[in-house]
Amino acid sequence: MLVTALTLGMIGKVLLGIAVLRVHGRIMEEHRIDGDVLRTMRREKIIAGLAIAFIIAGYLLEMWHFKAVGVLFQ
């Protein structure tokens, strides 16, 4: 279970990093915001949302694995 939790956390962090890098790279290339940039930013928003979900899921799995879930809800 711990391996799954750590893997989900890692995947989430990597996806978030990729999203940030791609958005910054695209904006730096364009020097302006047009339709293409807005479409790219929408796509990156979805990737970032997925990354955040993986991070949260990984954290909850770690807490469950270590029997610390009760501490979160006291």
N, CA, C and O atoms as a Tripos MOL2 file, in Angstrom:
@<TRIPOS>MOLECULE
protein
  296   295    74     0     0
PROTEIN
NO_CHARGES

@<TRIPOS>ATOM
      1 N           0.8200   -1.1910    0.0000 N.3       1 MET1
      2 CA          0.0000    0.0000    0.0000 C.3       1 MET1
      3 C           0.8690    1.2630    0.0000 C.2       1 MET1
      4 O           0.5490    2.2390   -0.6780 O.2       1 MET1
      5 N           1.9680    1.2410    0.7600 N.am      2 LEU2
      6 CA          2.8440    2.4070    0.8190 C.3       2 LEU2
      7 C           3.4420    2.7130   -0.5500 C.2       2 LEU2
      8 O           3.5880    3.8760   -0.9280 O.2       2 LEU2
      9 N           3.7820    1.6710   -1.2810 N.am      3 VAL3
     10 CA          4.3410    1.8720   -2.6180 C.3       3 VAL3
     11 C           3.3210    2.5700   -3.5090 C.2       3 VAL3
     12 O           3.6800    3.4690   -4.2700 O.2       3 VAL3
     13 N           2.0620    2.1710   -3.4250 N.am      4 THR4
     14 CA          1.0130    2.8050   -4.2160 C.3       4 THR4
     15 C           0.8660    4.2690   -3.8470 C.2       4 THR4
     16 O           0.7520    5.1260   -4.7230 O.2       4 THR4
     17 N           0.8690    4.5590   -2.5530 N.am      5 ALA5
     18 CA          0.7290    5.9330   -2.0880 C.3       5 ALA5
     19 C           1.8880    6.7960   -2.5730 C.2       5 ALA5
     20 O           1.6790    7.8990   -3.0780 O.2       5 ALA5
     21 N           3.0890    6.3000   -2.4210 N.am      6 LEU6
     22 CA          4.2470    7.0700   -2.8570 C.3       6 LEU6
     23 C           4.2610    7.2560   -4.3700 C.2       6 LEU6
     24 O           4.6670    8.3020   -4.8760 O.2       6 LEU6
     25 N           3.8110    6.2260   -5.0850 N.am      7 THR7
     26 CA          3.7550    6.3160   -6.5400 C.3       7 THR7
     27 C           2.7430    7.3630   -6.9850 C.2       7 THR7
     28 O           3.0370    8.1700   -7.8670 O.2       7 THR7
     29 N           1.5530    7.3610   -6.3850 N.am      8 LEU8
     30 CA          0.5520    8.3680   -6.7400 C.3       8 LEU8
     31 C           1.0440    9.7760   -6.4230 C.2       8 LEU8
     32 O           0.8270   10.6970   -7.2090 O.2       8 LEU8
     33 N           1.6980    9.9500   -5.2900 N.am      9 GLY9
     34 CA          2.2500   11.2540   -4.9390 C.3       9 GLY9
     35 C           3.2910   11.7060   -5.9440 C.2       9 GLY9
     36 O           3.3130   12.8670   -6.3530 O.2       9 GLY9
     37 N           4.1490   10.7870   -6.3360 N.am     10 MET10
     38 CA          5.1850   11.1170   -7.3070 C.3      10 MET10
     39 C           4.5830   11.4570   -8.6670 C.2      10 MET10
     40 O           4.9970   12.4260   -9.3030 O.2      10 MET10
     41 N           3.6230   10.6790   -9.1090 N.am     11 ILE11
     42 CA          2.9690   10.9520  -10.3920 C.3      11 ILE11
     43 C           2.3080   12.3230  -10.3640 C.2      11 ILE11
     44 O           2.4210   13.0910  -11.3180 O.2      11 ILE11
     45 N           1.6200   12.6280   -9.2750 N.am     12 GLY12
     46 CA          0.9680   13.9270   -9.1600 C.3      12 GLY12
     47 C           1.9440   15.0780   -9.2170 C.2      12 GLY12
     48 O           1.6970   16.0690   -9.9050 O.2      12 GLY12
     49 N           3.0510   14.9620   -8.5050 N.am     13 LYS13
     50 CA          4.0560   16.0290   -8.4980 C.3      13 LYS13
     51 C           4.6870   16.2000   -9.8700 C.2      13 LYS13
     52 O           4.9370   17.3200  -10.3140 O.2      13 LYS13
     53 N           4.9400   15.0900  -10.5330 N.am     14 VAL14
     54 CA          5.5280   15.1620  -11.8730 C.3      14 VAL14
     55 C           4.5460   15.8100  -12.8490 C.2      14 VAL14
     56 O           4.9430   16.6590  -13.6480 O.2      14 VAL14
     57 N           3.2890   15.4250  -12.7960 N.am     15 LEU15
     58 CA          2.2950   16.0260  -13.6850 C.3      15 LEU15
     59 C           2.1550   17.5230  -13.4380 C.2      15 LEU15
     60 O           2.0450   18.3000  -14.3870 O.2      15 LEU15
     61 N           2.1590   17.9320  -12.1770 N.am     16 LEU16
     62 CA          2.0710   19.3480  -11.8580 C.3      16 LEU16
     63 C           3.2820   20.0990  -12.3940 C.2      16 LEU16
     64 O           3.1500   21.1940  -12.9410 O.2      16 LEU16
     65 N           4.4460   19.5140  -12.2340 N.am     17 GLY17
     66 CA          5.6540   20.1390  -12.7630 C.3      17 GLY17
     67 C           5.6260   20.2650  -14.2760 C.2      17 GLY17
     68 O           6.0160   21.2960  -14.8260 O.2      17 GLY17
     69 N           5.1690   19.2220  -14.9490 N.am     18 ILE18
     70 CA          5.0650   19.2680  -16.4090 C.3      18 ILE18
     71 C           4.0870   20.3520  -16.8420 C.2      18 ILE18
     72 O           4.3520   21.0950  -17.7870 O.2      18 ILE18
     73 N           2.9620   20.4390  -16.1490 N.am     19 ALA19
     74 CA          1.9590   21.4540  -16.5000 C.3      19 ALA19
     75 C           2.5380   22.8580  -16.3690 C.2      19 ALA19
     76 O           2.3660   23.6910  -17.2600 O.2      19 ALA19
     77 N           3.2150   23.1160  -15.2750 N.am     20 VAL20
     78 CA          3.7960   24.4470  -15.0540 C.3      20 VAL20
     79 C           4.8480   24.7490  -16.1110 C.2      20 VAL20
     80 O           4.8720   25.8430  -16.6740 O.2      20 VAL20
     81 N           5.7050   23.7920  -16.3760 N.am     21 LEU21
     82 CA          6.7570   24.0110  -17.3600 C.3      21 LEU21
     83 C           6.1950   24.2560  -18.7530 C.2      21 LEU21
     84 O           6.6740   25.1350  -19.4690 O.2      21 LEU21
     85 N           5.1950   23.4970  -19.1370 N.am     22 ARG22
     86 CA          4.6190   23.6650  -20.4720 C.3      22 ARG22
     87 C           3.9350   25.0140  -20.6250 C.2      22 ARG22
     88 O           4.0600   25.6620  -21.6640 O.2      22 ARG22
     89 N           3.2070   25.4410  -19.5900 N.am     23 VAL23
     90 CA          2.5380   26.7430  -19.6760 C.3      23 VAL23
     91 C           3.5640   27.8590  -19.7720 C.2      23 VAL23
     92 O           3.4450   28.7480  -20.6150 O.2      23 VAL23
     93 N           4.5620   27.8130  -18.9170 N.am     24 HIS24
     94 CA          5.5740   28.8600  -18.9590 C.3      24 HIS24
     95 C           6.3170   28.8600  -20.2860 C.2      24 HIS24
     96 O           6.5890   29.9200  -20.8500 O.2      24 HIS24
     97 N           6.6390   27.6910  -20.7780 N.am     25 GLY25
     98 CA          7.3260   27.6070  -22.0620 C.3      25 GLY25
     99 C           6.5090   28.1790  -23.1990 C.2      25 GLY25
    100 O           7.0280   28.8850  -24.0640 O.2      25 GLY25
    101 N           5.2380   27.8690  -23.1870 N.am     26 ARG26
    102 CA          4.3690   28.3580  -24.2660 C.3      26 ARG26
    103 C           4.2020   29.8760  -24.2070 C.2      26 ARG26
    104 O           4.2330   30.5480  -25.2380 O.2      26 ARG26
    105 N           4.0280   30.4070  -23.0120 N.am     27 ILE27
    106 CA          3.8750   31.8510  -22.8680 C.3      27 ILE27
    107 C           5.1680   32.5610  -23.2680 C.2      27 ILE27
    108 O           5.1270   33.6220  -23.8910 O.2      27 ILE27
    109 N           6.3090   31.9800  -22.9120 N.am     28 MET28
    110 CA          7.5800   32.5880  -23.2810 C.3      28 MET28
    111 C           7.7720   32.5900  -24.7900 C.2      28 MET28
    112 O           8.3470   33.5350  -25.3310 O.2      28 MET28
    113 N           7.3120   31.5710  -25.4710 N.am     29 GLU29
    114 CA          7.4240   31.5060  -26.9320 C.3      29 GLU29
    115 C           6.5430   32.5450  -27.6080 C.2      29 GLU29
    116 O           6.9700   33.1840  -28.5700 O.2      29 GLU29
    117 N           5.3330   32.7210  -27.1240 N.am     30 GLU30
    118 CA          4.3310   33.5440  -27.8020 C.3      30 GLU30
    119 C           4.4940   35.0370  -27.5340 C.2      30 GLU30
    120 O           4.2750   35.8520  -28.4290 O.2      30 GLU30
    121 N           4.8700   35.3990  -26.3260 N.am     31 HIS31
    122 CA          4.9710   36.8030  -25.9160 C.3      31 HIS31
    123 C           3.6370   37.5300  -25.9760 C.2      31 HIS31
    124 O           3.5950   38.7560  -25.8750 O.2      31 HIS31
    125 N           2.5580   36.7940  -26.1380 N.am     32 ARG32
    126 CA          1.2150   37.3660  -26.1090 C.3      32 ARG32
    127 C           0.2430   36.2210  -25.8740 C.2      32 ARG32
    128 O           0.5980   35.0520  -26.0260 O.2      32 ARG32
    129 N          -0.9580   36.5570  -25.5110 N.am     33 ILE33
    130 CA         -1.9540   35.5220  -25.2730 C.3      33 ILE33
    131 C          -2.9540   35.5570  -26.4170 C.2      33 ILE33
    132 O          -3.6340   36.5600  -26.6300 O.2      33 ILE33
    133 N          -3.0380   34.4550  -27.1490 N.am     34 ASP34
    134 CA         -4.0110   34.3320  -28.2280 C.3      34 ASP34
    135 C          -4.7920   33.0300  -28.0380 C.2      34 ASP34
    136 O          -4.6930   32.3950  -26.9880 O.2      34 ASP34
    137 N          -5.5450   32.6440  -29.0210 N.am     35 GLY35
    138 CA         -6.3810   31.4530  -28.9230 C.3      35 GLY35
    139 C          -5.6030   30.1780  -28.6600 C.2      35 GLY35
    140 O          -6.0230   29.3440  -27.8590 O.2      35 GLY35
    141 N          -4.4510   30.0210  -29.3430 N.am     36 ASP36
    142 CA         -3.6320   28.8250  -29.1400 C.3      36 ASP36
    143 C          -3.1330   28.7380  -27.7080 C.2      36 ASP36
    144 O          -3.1500   27.6650  -27.1060 O.2      36 ASP36
    145 N          -2.6900   29.8610  -27.1630 N.am     37 VAL37
    146 CA         -2.1770   29.8720  -25.7950 C.3      37 VAL37
    147 C          -3.3020   29.5630  -24.8160 C.2      37 VAL37
    148 O          -3.1010   28.8210  -23.8550 O.2      37 VAL37
    149 N          -4.4660   30.1170  -25.0490 N.am     38 LEU38
    150 CA         -5.5900   29.8480  -24.1600 C.3      38 LEU38
    151 C          -5.9880   28.3780  -24.1800 C.2      38 LEU38
    152 O          -6.3040   27.8130  -23.1330 O.2      38 LEU38
    153 N          -5.9790   27.7500  -25.3550 N.am     39 ARG39
    154 CA         -6.2710   26.3160  -25.4500 C.3      39 ARG39
    155 C          -5.2220   25.5000  -24.6910 C.2      39 ARG39
    156 O          -5.5600   24.5490  -23.9850 O.2      39 ARG39
    157 N          -3.9630   25.8730  -24.8370 N.am     40 THR40
    158 CA         -2.8980   25.1780  -24.1230 C.3      40 THR40
    159 C          -3.0790   25.3300  -22.6200 C.2      40 THR40
    160 O          -2.9120   24.3670  -21.8730 O.2      40 THR40
    161 N          -3.4180   26.5280  -22.1770 N.am     41 MET41
    162 CA         -3.6020   26.7610  -20.7510 C.3      41 MET41
    163 C          -4.7840   25.9530  -20.2140 C.2      41 MET41
    164 O          -4.7240   25.4530  -19.0910 O.2      41 MET41
    165 N          -5.8510   25.8170  -20.9920 N.am     42 ARG42
    166 CA         -6.9850   24.9820  -20.5660 C.3      42 ARG42
    167 C          -6.5550   23.5270  -20.3990 C.2      42 ARG42
    168 O          -6.9220   22.8750  -19.4210 O.2      42 ARG42
    169 N          -5.7880   23.0270  -21.3420 N.am     43 ARG43
    170 CA         -5.3030   21.6410  -21.2700 C.3      43 ARG43
    171 C          -4.4100   21.4570  -20.0370 C.2      43 ARG43
    172 O          -4.5140   20.4490  -19.3380 O.2      43 ARG43
    173 N          -3.5480   22.4180  -19.7790 N.am     44 GLU44
    174 CA         -2.6600   22.3300  -18.6220 C.3      44 GLU44
    175 C          -3.4410   22.4220  -17.3150 C.2      44 GLU44
    176 O          -3.0440   21.8360  -16.3070 O.2      44 GLU44
    177 N          -4.5360   23.1470  -17.3330 N.am     45 LYS45
    178 CA         -5.3830   23.2250  -16.1460 C.3      45 LYS45
    179 C          -5.9330   21.8410  -15.7920 C.2      45 LYS45
    180 O          -5.9960   21.4770  -14.6170 O.2      45 LYS45
    181 N          -6.3240   21.0830  -16.7940 N.am     46 ILE46
    182 CA         -6.8250   19.7300  -16.5700 C.3      46 ILE46
    183 C          -5.7130   18.8420  -16.0130 C.2      46 ILE46
    184 O          -5.9330   18.0890  -15.0650 O.2      46 ILE46
    185 N          -4.5220   18.9330  -16.6010 N.am     47 ILE47
    186 CA         -3.3960   18.1350  -16.1200 C.3      47 ILE47
    187 C          -3.0570   18.5070  -14.6840 C.2      47 ILE47
    188 O          -2.8070   17.6270  -13.8600 O.2      47 ILE47
    189 N          -3.0450   19.8000  -14.3730 N.am     48 ALA48
    190 CA         -2.7380   20.2450  -13.0060 C.3      48 ALA48
    191 C          -3.8100   19.7510  -12.0240 C.2      48 ALA48
    192 O          -3.4800   19.3500  -10.9080 O.2      48 ALA48
    193 N          -5.0710   19.7740  -12.4220 N.am     49 GLY49
    194 CA         -6.1400   19.2590  -11.5680 C.3      49 GLY49
    195 C          -5.9770   17.7740  -11.2950 C.2      49 GLY49
    196 O          -6.1790   17.3190  -10.1690 O.2      49 GLY49
    197 N          -5.6120   17.0220  -12.3170 N.am     50 LEU50
    198 CA         -5.3510   15.5990  -12.1520 C.3      50 LEU50
    199 C          -4.1640   15.3700  -11.2180 C.2      50 LEU50
    200 O          -4.1880   14.4650  -10.3840 O.2      50 LEU50
    201 N          -3.1370   16.1880  -11.3600 N.am     51 ALA51
    202 CA         -1.9660   16.0790  -10.4960 C.3      51 ALA51
    203 C          -2.3360   16.3330   -9.0370 C.2      51 ALA51
    204 O          -1.8880   15.6060   -8.1510 O.2      51 ALA51
    205 N          -3.1310   17.3350   -8.7860 N.am     52 ILE52
    206 CA         -3.5500   17.6390   -7.4210 C.3      52 ILE52
    207 C          -4.3620   16.4810   -6.8460 C.2      52 ILE52
    208 O          -4.2080   16.1350   -5.6750 O.2      52 ILE52
    209 N          -5.2160   15.8880   -7.6580 N.am     53 ALA53
    210 CA         -5.9960   14.7350   -7.1960 C.3      53 ALA53
    211 C          -5.0840   13.5620   -6.8210 C.2      53 ALA53
    212 O          -5.3190   12.8950   -5.8130 O.2      53 ALA53
    213 N          -4.0490   13.3070   -7.6200 N.am     54 PHE54
    214 CA         -3.0990   12.2480   -7.2930 C.3      54 PHE54
    215 C          -2.3500   12.5440   -5.9970 C.2      54 PHE54
    216 O          -2.1290   11.6440   -5.1870 O.2      54 PHE54
    217 N          -1.9600   13.7930   -5.7990 N.am     55 ILE55
    218 CA         -1.2450   14.1620   -4.5750 C.3      55 ILE55
    219 C          -2.1310   13.9240   -3.3540 C.2      55 ILE55
    220 O          -1.6800   13.3590   -2.3580 O.2      55 ILE55
    221 N          -3.3830   14.3540   -3.4310 N.am     56 ILE56
    222 CA         -4.3090   14.1590   -2.3160 C.3      56 ILE56
    223 C          -4.5640   12.6780   -2.0760 C.2      56 ILE56
    224 O          -4.5640   12.2210   -0.9330 O.2      56 ILE56
    225 N          -4.7840   11.9240   -3.1620 N.am     57 ALA57
    226 CA         -5.0230   10.4880   -3.0190 C.3      57 ALA57
    227 C          -3.8010    9.7940   -2.4080 C.2      57 ALA57
    228 O          -3.9480    8.9180   -1.5570 O.2      57 ALA57
    229 N          -2.6180   10.1760   -2.8330 N.am     58 GLY58
    230 CA         -1.4030    9.6010   -2.2750 C.3      58 GLY58
    231 C          -1.2520    9.9250   -0.8010 C.2      58 GLY58
    232 O          -0.8630    9.0660   -0.0090 O.2      58 GLY58
    233 N          -1.5550   11.1500   -0.4330 N.am     59 TYR59
    234 CA         -1.4710   11.5410    0.9770 C.3      59 TYR59
    235 C          -2.4540   10.7340    1.8150 C.2      59 TYR59
    236 O          -2.0920   10.2310    2.8790 O.2      59 TYR59
    237 N          -3.6820   10.6060    1.3530 N.am     60 LEU60
    238 CA         -4.6790    9.8480    2.1020 C.3      60 LEU60
    239 C          -4.2930    8.3750    2.2210 C.2      60 LEU60
    240 O          -4.5070    7.7630    3.2670 O.2      60 LEU60
    241 N          -3.7340    7.8100    1.1720 N.am     61 LEU61
    242 CA         -3.2790    6.4220    1.2340 C.3      61 LEU61
    243 C          -2.1310    6.2540    2.2320 C.2      61 LEU61
    244 O          -2.0760    5.2600    2.9560 O.2      61 LEU61
    245 N          -1.2200    7.2220    2.2670 N.am     62 GLU62
    246 CA         -0.1440    7.1510    3.2560 C.3      62 GLU62
    247 C          -0.7080    7.2070    4.6700 C.2      62 GLU62
    248 O          -0.2870    6.4480    5.5430 O.2      62 GLU62
    249 N          -1.6520    8.1000    4.8910 N.am     63 MET63
    250 CA         -2.2480    8.2210    6.2250 C.3      63 MET63
    251 C          -2.9770    6.9270    6.6090 C.2      63 MET63
    252 O          -2.8930    6.4790    7.7520 O.2      63 MET63
    253 N          -3.6780    6.3420    5.6640 N.am     64 TRP64
    254 CA         -4.3950    5.0980    5.9220 C.3      64 TRP64
    255 C          -3.4090    3.9720    6.2250 C.2      64 TRP64
    256 O          -3.6210    3.1740    7.1380 O.2      64 TRP64
    257 N          -2.3380    3.9220    5.4540 N.am     65 HIS65
    258 CA         -1.3360    2.8860    5.6560 C.3      65 HIS65
    259 C          -0.7360    2.9560    7.0550 C.2      65 HIS65
    260 O          -0.5370    1.9270    7.7000 O.2      65 HIS65
    261 N          -0.4550    4.1380    7.5150 N.am     66 PHE66
    262 CA          0.1600    4.3080    8.8300 C.3      66 PHE66
    263 C          -0.8750    4.4330    9.9430 C.2      66 PHE66
    264 O          -0.5340    4.7840   11.0720 O.2      66 PHE66
    265 N          -2.1380    4.1470    9.6280 N.am     67 LYS67
    266 CA         -3.2260    4.1850   10.6080 C.3      67 LYS67
    267 C          -3.3500    5.5620   11.2570 C.2      67 LYS67
    268 O          -3.6700    5.6660   12.4420 O.2      67 LYS67
    269 N          -3.0980    6.6150   10.4840 N.am     68 ALA68
    270 CA         -3.1460    7.9800   11.0230 C.3      68 ALA68
    271 C          -4.3840    8.7280   10.5510 C.2      68 ALA68
    272 O          -4.4730    9.9380   10.7600 O.2      68 ALA68
    273 N          -5.3380    8.0560    9.9260 N.am     69 VAL69
    274 CA         -6.5300    8.7170    9.4020 C.3      69 VAL69
    275 C          -7.3180    9.3620   10.5360 C.2      69 VAL69
    276 O          -7.8550   10.4550   10.3610 O.2      69 VAL69
    277 N          -7.3990    8.7180   11.6830 N.am     70 GLY70
    278 CA         -8.1200    9.2640   12.8120 C.3      70 GLY70
    279 C          -7.5810   10.6020   13.2710 C.2      70 GLY70
    280 O          -8.3370   11.4520   13.7420 O.2      70 GLY70
    281 N          -6.2840   10.7920   13.1380 N.am     71 VAL71
    282 CA         -5.6510   12.0570   13.5420 C.3      71 VAL71
    283 C          -6.1490   13.2040   12.6770 C.2      71 VAL71
    284 O          -6.2980   14.3280   13.1580 O.2      71 VAL71
    285 N          -6.4070   12.9250   11.4010 N.am     72 LEU72
    286 CA         -6.8440   13.9740   10.4730 C.3      72 LEU72
    287 C          -8.2390   14.5060   10.8220 C.2      72 LEU72
    288 O          -8.5340   15.6760   10.5780 O.2      72 LEU72
    289 N          -9.0910   13.6590   11.3890 N.am     73 PHE73
    290 CA        -10.4910   14.0250   11.5870 C.3      73 PHE73
    291 C         -10.8690   14.2260   13.0480 C.2      73 PHE73
    292 O         -12.0390   14.0720   13.3980 O.2      73 PHE73
    293 N          -9.9240   14.5610   13.9030 N.am     74 GLN74
    294 CA        -10.2250   14.7860   15.3170 C.3      74 GLN74
    295 C         -10.6610   16.2090   15.5580 C.2      74 GLN74
    296 O         -10.9550   16.5810   16.6950 O.2      74 GLN74
@<TRIPOS>BOND
     1     1     2 1
     2     2     3 1
     3     3     4 2
     4     3     5 am
     5     5     6 1
     6     6     7 1
     7     7     8 2
     8     7     9 am
     9     9    10 1
    10    10    11 1
    11    11    12 2
    12    11    13 am
    13    13    14 1
    14    14    15 1
    15    15    16 2
    16    15    17 am
    17    17    18 1
    18    18    19 1
    19    19    20 2
    20    19    21 am
    21    21    22 1
    22    22    23 1
    23    23    24 2
    24    23    25 am
    25    25    26 1
    26    26    27 1
    27    27    28 2
    28    27    29 am
    29    29    30 1
    30    30    31 1
    31    31    32 2
    32    31    33 am
    33    33    34 1
    34    34    35 1
    35    35    36 2
    36    35    37 am
    37    37    38 1
    38    38    39 1
    39    39    40 2
    40    39    41 am
    41    41    42 1
    42    42    43 1
    43    43    44 2
    44    43    45 am
    45    45    46 1
    46    46    47 1
    47    47    48 2
    48    47    49 am
    49    49    50 1
    50    50    51 1
    51    51    52 2
    52    51    53 am
    53    53    54 1
    54    54    55 1
    55    55    56 2
    56    55    57 am
    57    57    58 1
    58    58    59 1
    59    59    60 2
    60    59    61 am
    61    61    62 1
    62    62    63 1
    63    63    64 2
    64    63    65 am
    65    65    66 1
    66    66    67 1
    67    67    68 2
    68    67    69 am
    69    69    70 1
    70    70    71 1
    71    71    72 2
    72    71    73 am
    73    73    74 1
    74    74    75 1
    75    75    76 2
    76    75    77 am
    77    77    78 1
    78    78    79 1
    79    79    80 2
    80    79    81 am
    81    81    82 1
    82    82    83 1
    83    83    84 2
    84    83    85 am
    85    85    86 1
    86    86    87 1
    87    87    88 2
    88    87    89 am
    89    89    90 1
    90    90    91 1
    91    91    92 2
    92    91    93 am
    93    93    94 1
    94    94    95 1
    95    95    96 2
    96    95    97 am
    97    97    98 1
    98    98    99 1
    99    99   100 2
   100    99   101 am
   101   101   102 1
   102   102   103 1
   103   103   104 2
   104   103   105 am
   105   105   106 1
   106   106   107 1
   107   107   108 2
   108   107   109 am
   109   109   110 1
   110   110   111 1
   111   111   112 2
   112   111   113 am
   113   113   114 1
   114   114   115 1
   115   115   116 2
   116   115   117 am
   117   117   118 1
   118   118   119 1
   119   119   120 2
   120   119   121 am
   121   121   122 1
   122   122   123 1
   123   123   124 2
   124   123   125 am
   125   125   126 1
   126   126   127 1
   127   127   128 2
   128   127   129 am
   129   129   130 1
   130   130   131 1
   131   131   132 2
   132   131   133 am
   133   133   134 1
   134   134   135 1
   135   135   136 2
   136   135   137 am
   137   137   138 1
   138   138   139 1
   139   139   140 2
   140   139   141 am
   141   141   142 1
   142   142   143 1
   143   143   144 2
   144   143   145 am
   145   145   146 1
   146   146   147 1
   147   147   148 2
   148   147   149 am
   149   149   150 1
   150   150   151 1
   151   151   152 2
   152   151   153 am
   153   153   154 1
   154   154   155 1
   155   155   156 2
   156   155   157 am
   157   157   158 1
   158   158   159 1
   159   159   160 2
   160   159   161 am
   161   161   162 1
   162   162   163 1
   163   163   164 2
   164   163   165 am
   165   165   166 1
   166   166   167 1
   167   167   168 2
   168   167   169 am
   169   169   170 1
   170   170   171 1
   171   171   172 2
   172   171   173 am
   173   173   174 1
   174   174   175 1
   175   175   176 2
   176   175   177 am
   177   177   178 1
   178   178   179 1
   179   179   180 2
   180   179   181 am
   181   181   182 1
   182   182   183 1
   183   183   184 2
   184   183   185 am
   185   185   186 1
   186   186   187 1
   187   187   188 2
   188   187   189 am
   189   189   190 1
   190   190   191 1
   191   191   192 2
   192   191   193 am
   193   193   194 1
   194   194   195 1
   195   195   196 2
   196   195   197 am
   197   197   198 1
   198   198   199 1
   199   199   200 2
   200   199   201 am
   201   201   202 1
   202   202   203 1
   203   203   204 2
   204   203   205 am
   205   205   206 1
   206   206   207 1
   207   207   208 2
   208   207   209 am
   209   209   210 1
   210   210   211 1
   211   211   212 2
   212   211   213 am
   213   213   214 1
   214   214   215 1
   215   215   216 2
   216   215   217 am
   217   217   218 1
   218   218   219 1
   219   219   220 2
   220   219   221 am
   221   221   222 1
   222   222   223 1
   223   223   224 2
   224   223   225 am
   225   225   226 1
   226   226   227 1
   227   227   228 2
   228   227   229 am
   229   229   230 1
   230   230   231 1
   231   231   232 2
   232   231   233 am
   233   233   234 1
   234   234   235 1
   235   235   236 2
   236   235   237 am
   237   237   238 1
   238   238   239 1
   239   239   240 2
   240   239   241 am
   241   241   242 1
   242   242   243 1
   243   243   244 2
   244   243   245 am
   245   245   246 1
   246   246   247 1
   247   247   248 2
   248   247   249 am
   249   249   250 1
   250   250   251 1
   251   251   252 2
   252   251   253 am
   253   253   254 1
   254   254   255 1
   255   255   256 2
   256   255   257 am
   257   257   258 1
   258   258   259 1
   259   259   260 2
   260   259   261 am
   261   261   262 1
   262   262   263 1
   263   263   264 2
   264   263   265 am
   265   265   266 1
   266   266   267 1
   267   267   268 2
   268   267   269 am
   269   269   270 1
   270   270   271 1
   271   271   272 2
   272   271   273 am
   273   273   274 1
   274   274   275 1
   275   275   276 2
   276   275   277 am
   277   277   278 1
   278   278   279 1
   279   279   280 2
   280   279   281 am
   281   281   282 1
   282   282   283 1
   283   283   284 2
   284   283   285 am
   285   285   286 1
   286   286   287 1
   287   287   288 2
   288   287   289 am
   289   289   290 1
   290   290   291 1
   291   291   292 2
   292   291   293 am
   293   293   294 1
   294   294   295 1
   295   295   296 2
@<TRIPOS>SUBSTRUCTURE
     1 MET1         2 RESIDUE 1 A MET
     2 LEU2         6 RESIDUE 1 A LEU
     3 VAL3        10 RESIDUE 1 A VAL
     4 THR4        14 RESIDUE 1 A THR
     5 ALA5        18 RESIDUE 1 A ALA
     6 LEU6        22 RESIDUE 1 A LEU
     7 THR7        26 RESIDUE 1 A THR
     8 LEU8        30 RESIDUE 1 A LEU
     9 GLY9        34 RESIDUE 1 A GLY
    10 MET10       38 RESIDUE 1 A MET
    11 ILE11       42 RESIDUE 1 A ILE
    12 GLY12       46 RESIDUE 1 A GLY
    13 LYS13       50 RESIDUE 1 A LYS
    14 VAL14       54 RESIDUE 1 A VAL
    15 LEU15       58 RESIDUE 1 A LEU
    16 LEU16       62 RESIDUE 1 A LEU
    17 GLY17       66 RESIDUE 1 A GLY
    18 ILE18       70 RESIDUE 1 A ILE
    19 ALA19       74 RESIDUE 1 A ALA
    20 VAL20       78 RESIDUE 1 A VAL
    21 LEU21       82 RESIDUE 1 A LEU
    22 ARG22       86 RESIDUE 1 A ARG
    23 VAL23       90 RESIDUE 1 A VAL
    24 HIS24       94 RESIDUE 1 A HIS
    25 GLY25       98 RESIDUE 1 A GLY
    26 ARG26      102 RESIDUE 1 A ARG
    27 ILE27      106 RESIDUE 1 A ILE
    28 MET28      110 RESIDUE 1 A MET
    29 GLU29      114 RESIDUE 1 A GLU
    30 GLU30      118 RESIDUE 1 A GLU
    31 HIS31      122 RESIDUE 1 A HIS
    32 ARG32      126 RESIDUE 1 A ARG
    33 ILE33      130 RESIDUE 1 A ILE
    34 ASP34      134 RESIDUE 1 A ASP
    35 GLY35      138 RESIDUE 1 A GLY
    36 ASP36      142 RESIDUE 1 A ASP
    37 VAL37      146 RESIDUE 1 A VAL
    38 LEU38      150 RESIDUE 1 A LEU
    39 ARG39      154 RESIDUE 1 A ARG
    40 THR40      158 RESIDUE 1 A THR
    41 MET41      162 RESIDUE 1 A MET
    42 ARG42      166 RESIDUE 1 A ARG
    43 ARG43      170 RESIDUE 1 A ARG
    44 GLU44      174 RESIDUE 1 A GLU
    45 LYS45      178 RESIDUE 1 A LYS
    46 ILE46      182 RESIDUE 1 A ILE
    47 ILE47      186 RESIDUE 1 A ILE
    48 ALA48      190 RESIDUE 1 A ALA
    49 GLY49      194 RESIDUE 1 A GLY
    50 LEU50      198 RESIDUE 1 A LEU
    51 ALA51      202 RESIDUE 1 A ALA
    52 ILE52      206 RESIDUE 1 A ILE
    53 ALA53      210 RESIDUE 1 A ALA
    54 PHE54      214 RESIDUE 1 A PHE
    55 ILE55      218 RESIDUE 1 A ILE
    56 ILE56      222 RESIDUE 1 A ILE
    57 ALA57      226 RESIDUE 1 A ALA
    58 GLY58      230 RESIDUE 1 A GLY
    59 TYR59      234 RESIDUE 1 A TYR
    60 LEU60      238 RESIDUE 1 A LEU
    61 LEU61      242 RESIDUE 1 A LEU
    62 GLU62      246 RESIDUE 1 A GLU
    63 MET63      250 RESIDUE 1 A MET
    64 TRP64      254 RESIDUE 1 A TRP
    65 HIS65      258 RESIDUE 1 A HIS
    66 PHE66      262 RESIDUE 1 A PHE
    67 LYS67      266 RESIDUE 1 A LYS
    68 ALA68      270 RESIDUE 1 A ALA
    69 VAL69      274 RESIDUE 1 A VAL
    70 GLY70      278 RESIDUE 1 A GLY
    71 VAL71      282 RESIDUE 1 A VAL
    72 LEU72      286 RESIDUE 1 A LEU
    73 PHE73      290 RESIDUE 1 A PHE
    74 GLN74      294 RESIDUE 1 A GLN
